[in-house]
Amino acid sequence: MTTAPDQQPAQSPGQPPTIIINNNASAAASAVVGGAGVRRRRQSPWAHFWLFMLTAGIGNVVYAVHVSRWNRDRGL
């Protein structure tokens, strides 16, 4: 007995149903224990404060571009 690819096969009355689990999580994601994986880098308000005070705002732009590029390169 054949079925079309998009249809489920018929179940016999005496058999338990077939259960299919589609798990989309990768093995590497489940291997991270205790948050030891690569985490998104955040903007530090204190770094921005001191950069503003010491570099008249130019350092803020450089710091923000650095953090944004770091996150983008790692797909975060």
Secondary structure, DSSP 8 states (H G I E B T S, - for coil): ----TTS-----TTS-----------HHHHT--TT-S-------HHHHHHHHHHHTTHHHHHHHHHHHHHHHHTT-
